[in-house]
Amino acid sequence: MEIFLPGFFKYLNIPMKNLYKILFTFSFFFTGVNVFAQTNPKANISGIILDENKKPADYVTVVLFKASDSSVVKTAFTDPNGTFGFNVPNKGSYYYKASNMGYKTVKSKTIVLTEDNQKIDFGTAQLTASTQNLKEVSVAVTKPLIERKMDKVVMNVSNSSIMSGSTALEVLQKAPGITVDQNDNISMMGKQGVLIQLDGKQTYMSSADVANLLRNMQSSDIESIELITNPSSKFDASGNSGIINIKTKKNKNGGTNGSLNGMAGYGKNFRGNAGLSLNHRTQKLNLFGNYNYGKNNRTNQIDIDRISNGKNTDTYFMQSGSSLRKQQNNNFKAGLDYFIDKKNTIGLLVNGYFNHGNEASVNNTFIGPSFVKVDSSLITNSLQQNKYNNVSYNLNYRSVLDTAGSEISADVDYSKYKGNDGSNYENDYRFANGDRIRPIKYTRNNTPSIIDIKAFKIDYNVALNKTVKLEAGVKSSWVKTDNDLQAEELINSAWQNDVKRSNQFIYDENVNAAYTNLNKQFKNTSIQIGLRVEQTNSKGNLITNNTVVERNYWDFFPTLFVQQTLSKNNQLGFSYSRRIDRPSYDALNPFIYYLDEFTYSKGNPFLNPQYTHNFELSYTLMQKYMLTVGIAGLMM
């Protein structure tokens, strides 16, 4: 259970120098329970799992599936009472599978959620021991789907057959504590502002671009996903709700080998993907590469009811729409590692994607003095086409300094992203009787965008003695985004520029950082203190009206972690960290994006960063159950 007020204050233009809110987060973390904040849950599904002795079975993995296409909806664990629960936002048919080591997998019956039946109890299911007589025994260690560690939760995607055929974004939706809303905004434990990393490297992209990147990455490329709720000073200070690190697969087998995979499925729409992976490894050199193709069709439904307050009367809008998105994705990765000797390695990596698709939408908006009385309507038909290309380069070096684990590493990164979104809109206004109010209005947008990213970092860690470890490093990054909105309206059979909506926005950001961490291990106590210093230089330029917003500021981000072992099965922990949530590029972008003439979104280039002070006190029982009490203070 978690109670949290989301940090949306950064989006408000409040005339106060500082806004300080104390947000109390009271969380019960049971390794066997997946109870987290959901986005607009409408229905609840629950049940109980018993063992072969008819006693409550805890820590049983329960996976909820859609009956229509057997796709994974969410994962959870049972608690000490054998109970599990899911909050689902959509009506439909569902079933679950429960599994635990040493037992046969249990599959439930299919249940149906309707508007009138919002709460379903599967009842009680009993596990059966799996026994088999073998002449020879071969023991293989397989990681569970979900691992809970002291500083993070790890989702082992590569070991899960139920994740096959999914995109990285869909895998995240099934992770415990993670929600993805209808606008592809990712939240962890109810809080937005999550920092997404790939193999420990920040993406530097807007939330929309990150969602597009994850939507184009196949689960077959992912080794594991790390969910880090309270990062140390080693990590970038961005993101007030932690870090999600997606680790891709690496082949360590010797010689020449490869794999070919493919998947196709059809539920309401078709989806399929295929991939080829090759690897050649010798004593001095490792060459690797892969290519994946995916095709995905997706249907979306949107329903919005809202009231526009006027001086004398209010206007009511009832909007309902549907869309069909068709996307084709091409992803590639190639690289090499050269082993100079046993302690030194240099590597080169190139990866990217080139994708295209379209989305056809129909939106009906009924307008009137109340929700039950309609005097006019707006029918909006739209067709959006997109094309995205990205190529990233990484040069890396790693040197092991001694047998105690001391090492130094360096990375140089360059990435260029190009995208182009084209949209065509048809707006048809009608009276309640169906007569047309005015001629159909035709508009179109073309939005080319370019993101240029450069970064380098050096990390050094050394074991000063058996109980003291020091970490230090520096990092600099330069990001430039160029978004050009070209809006036109069809007037007298000719397309003319719409000067009110056309605009070009260029944003430059440079962040320079240095950090240090010192870890001391006592007999029953471990203490880690750290400090990260970041200097930020940013410049936003509205080309059309020549408005420039520049910012330059320094920030200090201390961290403290204390872990006390009371006994073999009892541990206490305390942590503190200061974080920053810089406005995303799309939140700063002042472009107006229309769903129809009454529904649009627009960024604000004058948004300020938001700071968070996170305090957590935790208790761990038997390395399995964790109780955490947290306080998060927000300051603008």
C-alpha positions as CSV (number, residue, x, y, z in Angstrom):
1,M,0.0,0.0,0.0
2,E,1.4,3.4,-0.9
3,I,0.0,6.9,-0.3
4,F,1.7,9.5,-2.5
5,L,0.9,13.0,-3.9
6,P,2.5,13.1,-7.4
7,G,5.1,15.8,-8.1
8,F,3.1,17.8,-10.7
9,F,3.9,21.2,-9.1
10,K,6.7,21.7,-11.7
11,Y,4.1,22.2,-14.4
12,L,2.3,25.0,-12.5
13,N,3.3,28.7,-12.9
14,I,3.0,29.6,-9.3
15,P,4.3,33.1,-8.4
16,M,6.3,31.9,-5.3
17,K,10.1,31.6,-5.1
18,N,9.8,28.3,-3.3
19,L,7.1,25.8,-2.9
20,Y,7.8,23.2,-0.3
21,K,5.6,20.3,0.2
22,I,6.1,17.4,2.6
23,L,4.8,14.3,0.9
24,F,4.5,11.3,3.2
25,T,5.0,7.9,1.6
26,F,4.1,5.0,3.8
27,S,4.9,1.8,2.0
28,F,4.6,-1.8,3.1
29,F,6.9,-3.9,0.9
30,F,6.4,-7.6,1.0
31,T,8.5,-9.5,-1.4
32,G,5.4,-11.7,-2.0
33,V,3.0,-8.8,-2.6
34,N,2.6,-6.5,-5.6
35,V,0.4,-3.7,-4.3
36,F,1.3,-0.4,-6.0
37,A,-0.5,2.7,-7.2
38,Q,-2.3,2.2,-10.5
39,T,-3.5,4.6,-13.1
40,N,-7.3,4.9,-12.8
41,P,-8.0,1.3,-11.7
42,K,-11.5,0.2,-12.4
43,A,-11.6,-3.4,-11.3
44,N,-10.0,-5.6,-8.7
45,I,-9.0,-9.3,-9.1
46,S,-7.9,-11.4,-6.1
47,G,-7.4,-15.0,-5.0
48,I,-5.6,-17.3,-2.5
49,I,-2.9,-19.9,-3.2
50,L,-2.4,-22.9,-0.8
51,D,0.4,-25.5,-0.7
52,E,0.0,-29.2,-0.8
53,N,-0.8,-29.2,2.9
54,K,-3.6,-26.7,2.4
55,K,-1.6,-24.0,4.2
56,P,-1.1,-20.5,2.7
57,A,1.7,-20.5,0.2
58,D,3.7,-17.2,0.2
59,Y,6.2,-16.0,-2.4
60,V,4.3,-17.8,-5.2
61,T,4.6,-16.0,-8.6
62,V,1.2,-15.2,-10.1
63,V,1.0,-14.0,-13.7
64,L,-2.3,-12.5,-15.0
65,F,-3.1,-13.0,-18.7
66,K,-5.7,-11.7,-21.1
67,A,-7.9,-14.6,-22.3
68,S,-8.3,-13.0,-25.8
69,D,-4.7,-13.3,-26.8
70,S,-2.8,-14.8,-23.8
71,S,-0.8,-11.6,-23.4
72,V,0.7,-10.8,-19.9
73,V,-1.1,-8.1,-18.0
74,K,0.8,-8.0,-14.7
75,T,2.9,-10.1,-12.3
76,A,2.5,-10.4,-8.5
77,F,3.6,-12.5,-5.5
78,T,1.4,-14.0,-2.8
79,D,1.8,-12.6,0.7
80,P,2.2,-14.7,3.9
81,N,-1.5,-15.4,3.9
82,G,-1.3,-16.8,0.3
83,T,-3.3,-13.8,-1.0
84,F,-2.6,-12.0,-4.3
85,G,-4.3,-9.1,-6.0
86,F,-4.4,-7.1,-9.2
87,N,-5.9,-3.8,-10.2
88,V,-6.8,-3.8,-13.9
89,P,-8.1,-0.7,-15.9
90,N,-10.0,-2.6,-18.5
91,K,-13.0,-4.9,-18.6
92,G,-12.5,-8.2,-20.4
93,S,-11.7,-11.9,-19.8
94,Y,-8.7,-12.9,-17.6
95,Y,-7.0,-15.9,-16.2
96,Y,-3.8,-16.5,-14.2
97,K,-1.0,-19.0,-13.8
98,A,0.7,-19.6,-10.4
99,S,4.1,-21.2,-10.1
100,N,6.7,-22.0,-7.5
101,M,9.9,-24.0,-7.4
102,G,9.1,-27.7,-6.6
103,Y,5.4,-27.4,-7.6
104,K,3.4,-27.8,-10.8
105,T,2.1,-24.7,-12.5
106,V,-1.6,-24.0,-11.7
107,K,-3.8,-22.4,-14.3
108,S,-7.0,-20.8,-13.2
109,K,-10.4,-20.7,-14.8
110,T,-11.3,-17.7,-17.0
111,I,-13.3,-14.9,-15.4
112,V,-15.0,-12.0,-17.1
113,L,-15.0,-8.4,-15.9
114,T,-17.9,-6.2,-16.9
115,E,-19.1,-2.7,-16.0
116,D,-21.5,-4.2,-13.5
117,N,-19.0,-6.7,-12.1
118,Q,-15.9,-4.8,-11.0
119,K,-14.6,-7.1,-8.3
120,I,-13.7,-10.7,-8.9
121,D,-12.4,-13.3,-6.5
122,F,-10.8,-16.4,-8.1
123,G,-11.2,-18.2,-4.8
124,T,-8.7,-20.7,-3.5
125,A,-6.3,-22.8,-5.6
126,Q,-3.9,-25.5,-4.3
127,L,-0.4,-26.3,-5.5
128,T,0.7,-29.9,-6.2
129,A,4.2,-31.1,-5.6
130,S,6.1,-31.9,-8.7
131,T,8.0,-35.3,-8.2
132,Q,9.8,-37.3,-10.8
133,N,12.2,-40.3,-10.6
134,L,15.4,-39.7,-12.5
135,K,18.3,-42.0,-13.2
136,E,20.6,-39.0,-13.7
137,V,20.2,-35.6,-12.1
138,S,21.4,-32.4,-13.9
139,V,21.2,-29.3,-11.7
140,A,20.8,-26.0,-13.5
141,V,20.4,-22.7,-11.7
142,T,17.7,-20.5,-13.2
143,K,17.0,-17.0,-11.9
144,P,13.4,-16.2,-10.9
145,L,11.5,-13.7,-12.9
146,I,11.6,-11.2,-10.0
147,E,14.5,-10.8,-7.6
148,R,14.4,-8.5,-4.6
149,K,17.8,-7.1,-3.5
150,M,18.6,-4.6,-0.8
151,D,19.1,-1.7,-3.2
152,K,16.9,-2.7,-6.1
153,V,14.4,-5.0,-7.7
154,V,15.7,-7.1,-10.7
155,M,13.3,-8.4,-13.3
156,N,15.1,-11.3,-15.2
157,V,13.5,-10.9,-18.6
158,S,15.8,-13.4,-20.5
159,N,14.6,-16.3,-18.3
160,S,10.9,-15.7,-18.9
161,S,9.1,-17.3,-21.7
162,I,5.9,-15.3,-20.8
163,M,7.8,-12.1,-21.9
164,S,8.6,-13.3,-25.4
165,G,7.1,-11.3,-28.2
166,S,6.7,-8.2,-26.1
167,T,8.4,-4.8,-26.6
168,A,10.5,-3.2,-23.8
169,L,7.7,-0.8,-23.0
170,E,5.2,-3.7,-22.6
171,V,7.7,-5.5,-20.4
172,L,8.0,-2.4,-18.2
173,Q,4.2,-2.3,-17.9
174,K,4.3,-5.8,-16.3
175,A,7.1,-5.0,-13.8
176,P,6.1,-4.6,-10.1
177,G,5.5,-1.0,-9.1
178,I,5.7,0.3,-12.7
179,T,2.8,2.0,-14.5
180,V,2.6,3.4,-18.0
181,D,-0.3,5.8,-18.7
182,Q,-2.1,6.4,-22.0
183,N,0.4,9.1,-22.9
184,D,3.4,6.6,-22.4
185,N,4.5,8.4,-19.2
186,I,6.4,6.0,-17.0
187,S,5.9,6.0,-13.2
188,M,7.6,4.0,-10.5
189,M,5.8,3.5,-7.2
190,G,3.3,6.2,-8.2
191,K,5.8,8.9,-9.0
192,Q,6.7,10.2,-12.4
193,G,10.1,11.6,-13.4
194,V,11.8,8.2,-13.7
195,L,15.3,8.2,-15.3
196,I,15.6,5.6,-18.0
197,Q,19.1,4.1,-18.6
198,L,20.3,1.5,-21.2
199,D,23.2,-0.5,-20.0
200,G,23.9,2.1,-17.4
201,K,23.9,5.0,-19.8
202,Q,21.3,7.8,-19.8
203,T,19.1,8.2,-22.8
204,Y,18.9,12.1,-22.7
205,M,15.6,11.9,-24.6
206,S,12.1,13.3,-23.8
207,S,9.5,11.0,-22.3
208,A,7.8,10.7,-25.7
209,D,11.1,9.8,-27.5
210,V,12.0,7.3,-24.7
211,A,8.6,5.6,-25.0
212,N,9.2,5.4,-28.8
213,L,12.7,3.8,-28.2
214,L,11.3,1.3,-25.7
215,R,8.3,0.5,-28.0
216,N,10.8,-0.4,-30.8
217,M,13.0,-2.6,-28.6
218,Q,12.1,-6.3,-28.4
219,S,12.1,-8.3,-25.2
220,S,14.5,-10.8,-26.8
221,D,17.3,-8.2,-26.6
222,I,16.8,-7.6,-22.9
223,E,18.8,-9.5,-20.2
224,S,17.2,-7.9,-17.1
225,I,15.6,-4.7,-15.9
226,E,16.8,-3.0,-12.6
227,L,14.4,-0.9,-10.6
228,I,16.4,1.4,-8.3
229,T,14.2,3.6,-6.1
230,N,16.9,5.4,-4.2
231,P,20.1,5.8,-6.3
232,S,23.5,6.7,-4.9
233,S,25.7,9.7,-5.8
234,K,27.3,7.6,-8.6
235,F,24.1,8.0,-10.7
236,D,22.8,11.1,-12.4
237,A,20.8,13.2,-10.0
238,S,17.9,13.6,-12.5
239,G,14.6,11.9,-11.7
240,N,12.7,12.3,-8.4
241,S,11.5,8.7,-8.4
242,G,14.6,6.7,-9.1
243,I,16.2,4.9,-12.1
244,I,15.1,2.1,-14.4
245,N,18.2,0.5,-15.9
246,I,17.6,-1.9,-18.9
247,K,20.5,-4.3,-19.4
248,T,20.8,-5.8,-22.9
249,K,22.0,-9.3,-23.6
250,K,25.7,-10.1,-24.1
251,N,27.0,-13.4,-25.5
252,K,30.0,-14.8,-23.6
253,N,30.3,-18.1,-25.4
254,G,33.6,-18.9,-27.2
255,G,33.9,-19.5,-31.0
256,T,31.3,-18.5,-33.6
257,N,27.6,-18.8,-32.7
258,G,24.3,-17.2,-33.3
259,S,20.6,-17.5,-33.0
260,L,17.5,-16.8,-35.0
261,N,14.1,-16.1,-33.5
262,G,10.7,-15.2,-34.6
263,M,7.2,-14.7,-33.2
264,A,3.7,-13.9,-34.6
265,G,0.4,-13.5,-32.9
266,Y,-3.1,-12.2,-33.5
267,G,-5.5,-11.0,-30.8
268,K,-7.5,-8.0,-31.8
269,N,-4.6,-6.9,-34.1
270,F,-1.6,-8.6,-35.6
271,R,1.9,-8.4,-34.1
272,G,5.1,-10.2,-35.1
273,N,8.9,-9.9,-34.9
274,A,12.0,-11.7,-36.1
275,G,15.6,-11.3,-35.2
276,L,19.1,-12.6,-36.0
277,S,22.1,-12.5,-33.5
278,L,25.7,-13.4,-34.3
279,N,28.8,-13.6,-32.1
280,H,32.4,-14.5,-32.7
281,R,34.7,-14.7,-29.6
282,T,38.4,-15.5,-29.4
283,Q,41.0,-15.1,-26.6
284,K,41.7,-11.5,-27.7
285,L,38.6,-10.3,-29.6
286,N,34.8,-10.5,-29.3
287,L,32.7,-9.4,-32.3
288,F,28.9,-9.3,-32.0
289,G,25.8,-8.0,-33.7
290,N,22.1,-8.4,-34.0
291,Y,19.2,-7.2,-36.1
292,N,15.5,-7.3,-35.2
293,Y,12.4,-6.5,-37.2
294,G,9.0,-6.0,-35.6
295,K,5.5,-5.2,-36.9
296,N,2.8,-4.1,-34.4
297,N,-0.8,-3.0,-34.8
298,R,-2.4,-1.4,-31.8
299,T,-6.0,-0.1,-31.2
300,N,-6.6,2.7,-28.7
301,Q,-9.8,4.0,-27.2
302,I,-10.1,7.5,-25.6
303,D,-13.1,8.9,-23.6
304,I,-13.0,12.4,-22.1
305,D,-15.7,14.3,-20.3
306,R,-15.0,17.8,-19.2
307,I,-16.6,21.1,-18.3
308,S,-15.5,24.5,-19.5
309,N,-16.5,27.2,-17.0
310,G,-17.9,30.5,-18.5
311,K,-18.9,33.8,-16.9
312,N,-22.6,33.0,-17.2
313,T,-23.0,29.4,-18.4
314,D,-20.8,26.3,-18.5
315,T,-20.1,24.3,-21.6
316,Y,-20.0,20.5,-21.5
317,F,-17.8,18.4,-23.7
318,M,-18.3,14.6,-24.1
319,Q,-15.5,13.2,-26.3
320,S,-15.1,9.6,-27.5
321,G,-12.5,8.4,-30.0
322,S,-10.7,5.4,-31.4
323,S,-7.4,4.9,-33.3
324,L,-5.5,2.2,-35.0
325,R,-1.7,2.5,-34.9
326,K,0.5,0.5,-37.3
327,Q,4.2,0.4,-36.7
328,Q,7.2,-1.3,-38.3
329,N,10.5,-1.3,-36.4
330,N,14.1,-2.1,-37.4
331,N,16.7,-2.3,-34.7
332,F,20.4,-3.1,-35.0
333,K,23.5,-3.4,-32.8
334,A,27.1,-4.2,-33.7
335,G,30.3,-3.9,-31.7
336,L,33.6,-5.4,-30.7
337,D,35.6,-5.8,-27.5
338,Y,39.4,-6.1,-27.7
339,F,41.1,-7.7,-24.7
340,I,44.5,-6.0,-24.5
341,D,45.4,-8.3,-21.6
342,K,43.6,-9.9,-18.7
343,K,43.1,-6.6,-17.0
344,N,42.4,-4.1,-19.8
345,T,39.6,-4.1,-22.4
346,I,38.7,-1.5,-25.1
347,G,35.3,-1.7,-26.9
348,L,33.3,0.0,-29.7
349,L,29.6,-0.2,-30.0
350,V,27.1,1.1,-32.7
351,N,23.4,0.7,-32.3
352,G,20.3,2.3,-33.6
353,Y,16.9,1.9,-35.3
354,F,14.9,3.1,-38.3
355,N,11.2,2.9,-37.9
356,H,8.0,4.2,-39.6
357,G,4.3,3.9,-39.1
358,N,0.9,5.6,-39.1
359,E,-2.1,6.1,-37.0
360,A,-5.7,6.7,-38.1
361,S,-8.1,8.3,-35.6
362,V,-11.7,9.2,-35.4
363,N,-12.9,11.5,-32.5
364,N,-16.5,12.5,-31.8
365,T,-17.1,15.5,-29.4
366,F,-20.6,16.3,-28.3
367,I,-21.1,19.8,-27.0
368,G,-24.0,21.3,-24.9
369,P,-25.2,23.0,-21.8
370,S,-25.1,19.7,-19.8
371,F,-23.9,16.1,-20.3
372,V,-27.5,15.0,-21.2
373,K,-28.3,17.8,-23.6
374,V,-26.4,18.3,-26.9
375,D,-26.7,21.3,-29.2
376,S,-23.7,20.6,-31.5
377,S,-20.9,18.2,-32.3
378,L,-17.4,18.0,-33.8
379,I,-16.2,15.0,-35.8
380,T,-12.4,14.9,-36.2
381,N,-10.7,12.5,-38.6
382,S,-7.0,12.4,-38.6
383,L,-4.1,10.5,-40.1
384,Q,-0.6,10.7,-38.6
385,Q,2.5,9.3,-40.2
386,N,5.9,9.1,-38.6
387,K,9.5,8.2,-39.3
388,Y,12.2,7.8,-36.7
389,N,15.9,7.2,-37.2
390,N,18.6,6.9,-34.5
391,V,22.3,6.0,-34.5
392,S,24.5,5.9,-31.4
393,Y,28.2,5.3,-31.0
394,N,30.1,4.3,-27.8
395,L,33.8,4.0,-27.2
396,N,34.7,2.4,-23.9
397,Y,37.7,1.3,-21.9
398,R,38.0,-0.7,-18.7
399,S,41.0,-1.6,-16.6
400,V,41.1,-3.9,-13.5
401,L,43.7,-2.4,-11.1
402,D,44.0,-5.2,-8.6
403,T,42.4,-8.4,-7.3
404,A,40.4,-6.5,-4.6
405,G,38.0,-5.1,-7.2
406,S,39.6,-1.7,-7.9
407,E,39.0,-0.5,-11.5
408,I,38.8,2.5,-13.7
409,S,36.5,2.9,-16.7
410,A,35.8,5.5,-19.4
411,D,33.0,6.0,-21.9
412,V,32.6,8.4,-24.8
413,D,29.1,8.6,-26.4
414,Y,27.6,10.2,-29.4
415,S,24.0,9.8,-30.6
416,K,21.9,11.5,-33.3
417,Y,18.1,11.1,-33.5
418,K,16.0,12.2,-36.4
419,G,12.2,12.1,-36.4
420,N,9.4,13.4,-38.6
421,D,5.7,13.4,-37.7
422,G,3.1,14.4,-40.3
423,S,-0.5,14.9,-39.4
424,N,-3.7,15.6,-41.4
425,Y,-6.9,16.7,-39.7
426,E,-10.5,17.0,-40.9
427,N,-12.9,18.9,-38.6
428,D,-16.6,18.7,-39.3
429,Y,-19.0,20.9,-37.1
430,R,-22.7,19.9,-37.0
431,F,-25.9,20.9,-35.2
432,A,-27.7,18.4,-33.0
433,N,-30.0,17.5,-36.0
434,G,-27.0,16.6,-38.1
435,D,-26.9,19.7,-40.3
436,R,-23.4,21.1,-41.0
437,I,-22.6,24.4,-39.2
438,R,-19.8,25.5,-41.5
439,P,-17.7,23.9,-44.2
440,I,-15.2,21.2,-43.2
441,K,-11.9,22.6,-42.0
442,Y,-8.7,20.9,-43.2
443,T,-5.4,21.3,-41.5
444,R,-2.0,19.6,-41.5
445,N,1.2,19.6,-39.5
446,N,4.7,18.5,-40.3
447,T,7.1,18.3,-37.3
448,P,10.7,17.4,-38.1
449,S,12.9,17.0,-35.0
450,I,16.7,16.4,-34.5
451,I,18.4,15.5,-31.2
452,D,22.2,15.6,-31.0
453,I,23.8,14.0,-27.9
454,K,27.4,14.0,-26.8
455,A,28.7,12.7,-23.4
456,F,31.8,11.3,-21.7
457,K,32.5,9.9,-18.2
458,I,35.2,8.4,-16.1
459,D,34.5,6.2,-13.1
460,Y,37.1,5.1,-10.6
461,N,36.7,2.8,-7.6
462,V,39.3,1.5,-5.2
463,A,39.4,-0.7,-2.2
464,L,41.4,1.3,0.4
465,N,41.4,-1.8,2.7
466,K,39.2,-4.8,3.4
467,T,36.4,-2.6,4.9
468,V,36.7,0.7,3.1
469,K,35.8,1.4,-0.6
470,L,36.1,4.7,-2.4
471,E,34.2,5.6,-5.6
472,A,34.7,8.8,-7.7
473,G,34.0,10.0,-11.2
474,V,33.3,12.9,-13.5
475,K,30.8,13.3,-16.4
476,S,29.8,15.9,-19.0
477,S,27.0,15.8,-21.5
478,W,25.8,18.1,-24.2
479,V,22.3,17.8,-25.7
480,K,20.7,19.8,-28.5
481,T,17.1,19.4,-29.7
482,D,15.7,21.2,-32.7
483,N,11.9,20.9,-33.2
484,D,10.2,22.7,-36.1
485,L,6.4,22.7,-36.2
486,Q,5.1,23.6,-39.7
487,A,1.3,24.1,-39.6
488,E,-0.9,24.7,-42.6
489,E,-4.6,25.2,-43.3
490,L,-6.4,24.5,-46.6
491,I,-8.0,27.8,-47.8
492,N,-9.5,28.2,-51.2
493,S,-8.1,24.8,-52.3
494,A,-4.5,25.9,-51.4
495,W,-2.4,25.1,-48.4
496,Q,-1.4,28.2,-46.5
497,N,1.0,28.6,-43.5
498,D,-0.8,28.9,-40.1
499,V,1.4,31.6,-38.4
500,K,-0.4,31.2,-35.0
501,R,0.7,27.5,-34.7
502,S,3.9,27.3,-36.7
503,N,7.1,27.6,-34.6
504,Q,10.6,26.4,-34.2
505,F,12.1,25.6,-30.8
506,I,15.8,24.9,-30.2
507,Y,17.0,23.7,-26.8
508,D,20.6,23.3,-25.6
509,E,21.6,21.7,-22.3
510,N,25.1,21.0,-20.9
511,V,25.5,19.3,-17.5
512,N,28.9,18.8,-15.9
513,A,29.1,16.6,-12.9
514,A,31.6,15.1,-10.3
515,Y,30.8,12.6,-7.5
516,T,32.4,10.6,-4.7
517,N,31.2,7.8,-2.5
518,L,32.8,6.4,0.6
519,N,31.7,3.0,1.9
520,K,32.8,1.7,5.4
521,Q,31.9,-1.8,6.6
522,F,31.9,-2.4,10.4
523,K,31.0,-5.7,12.1
524,N,27.3,-5.3,11.9
525,T,27.0,-1.9,10.3
526,S,27.7,-0.5,6.8
527,I,27.7,3.2,6.1
528,Q,28.0,4.9,2.7
529,I,28.2,8.7,2.3
530,G,28.3,10.4,-1.0
531,L,28.2,13.8,-2.8
532,R,27.4,14.7,-6.4
533,V,28.0,18.2,-7.8
534,E,26.3,19.2,-11.0
535,Q,26.6,22.4,-13.0
536,T,23.8,23.0,-15.6
537,N,23.8,25.4,-18.5
538,S,20.6,25.5,-20.6
539,K,19.2,27.7,-23.4
540,G,15.7,27.6,-24.9
541,N,15.1,29.6,-28.1
542,L,11.7,30.2,-29.7
543,I,12.9,31.0,-33.2
544,T,9.7,32.4,-34.5
545,N,9.2,35.2,-32.0
546,N,12.9,35.4,-30.9
547,T,12.3,34.5,-27.3
548,V,15.4,33.1,-25.5
549,V,15.4,31.6,-22.0
550,E,18.9,30.9,-20.5
551,R,19.7,29.3,-17.2
552,N,23.0,28.6,-15.4
553,Y,23.1,27.0,-11.9
554,W,25.1,24.8,-9.6
555,D,23.6,22.0,-7.5
556,F,24.8,19.7,-4.7
557,F,23.3,16.3,-4.1
558,P,24.4,14.5,-0.9
559,T,23.5,10.9,-0.1
560,L,23.6,8.8,3.0
561,F,23.0,5.1,3.5
562,V,23.2,3.2,6.8
563,Q,22.5,-0.5,7.2
564,Q,22.4,-2.2,10.7
565,T,22.2,-6.0,11.1
566,L,20.4,-6.7,14.4
567,S,20.5,-10.5,13.9
568,K,20.5,-13.1,11.2
569,N,16.9,-12.4,10.2
570,N,16.5,-8.7,11.3
571,Q,18.0,-5.6,9.6
572,L,17.4,-1.9,9.9
573,G,18.2,0.7,7.2
574,F,18.2,4.4,6.8
575,S,18.8,6.4,3.6
576,Y,18.7,10.0,2.4
577,S,19.2,11.5,-1.0
578,R,18.6,14.8,-2.7
579,R,17.4,14.7,-6.4
580,I,16.5,17.0,-9.2
581,D,13.7,16.7,-11.7
582,R,14.5,19.0,-14.7
583,P,11.6,19.7,-17.1
584,S,11.6,17.3,-20.0
585,Y,12.3,18.7,-23.5
586,D,8.6,18.1,-24.6
587,A,7.4,19.9,-21.4
588,L,9.5,22.9,-22.3
589,N,8.5,22.8,-26.0
590,P,5.7,25.5,-26.5
591,F,4.3,23.7,-29.6
592,I,0.5,23.2,-29.5
593,Y,-0.4,19.6,-30.3
594,Y,-4.1,19.2,-31.2
595,L,-6.3,16.2,-30.8
596,D,-9.1,18.3,-32.1
597,E,-9.9,22.0,-32.0
598,F,-11.0,21.8,-28.3
599,T,-8.3,19.4,-27.1
600,Y,-4.6,20.2,-27.2
601,S,-1.4,20.1,-25.2
602,K,1.3,22.8,-24.9
603,G,4.7,23.0,-23.2
604,N,6.1,25.9,-21.1
605,P,9.7,27.1,-21.8
606,F,9.8,28.9,-18.4
607,L,9.4,25.8,-16.2
608,N,11.9,25.6,-13.4
609,P,13.5,22.4,-12.0
610,Q,12.0,20.6,-9.0
611,Y,14.1,19.3,-6.1
612,T,13.3,16.3,-3.9
613,H,14.6,15.4,-0.4
614,N,14.1,11.7,0.1
615,F,14.2,10.1,3.6
616,E,13.6,6.3,4.1
617,L,13.6,4.1,7.2
618,S,13.4,0.4,6.5
619,Y,13.1,-2.9,8.3
620,T,13.9,-6.2,6.7
621,L,12.8,-9.6,8.1
622,M,14.4,-12.8,7.0
623,Q,15.8,-11.1,3.8
624,K,12.3,-11.4,2.4
625,Y,9.9,-8.9,3.9
626,M,10.5,-5.2,4.0
627,L,8.7,-2.4,5.8
628,T,9.6,1.1,4.6
629,V,8.5,4.5,5.9
630,G,9.5,7.4,3.7
631,I,9.2,11.2,3.6
632,A,9.7,13.1,0.4
633,G,10.0,16.8,0.5
634,L,9.4,18.8,-2.8
635,M,10.9,22.2,-3.3
636,M,10.8,24.4,-6.5
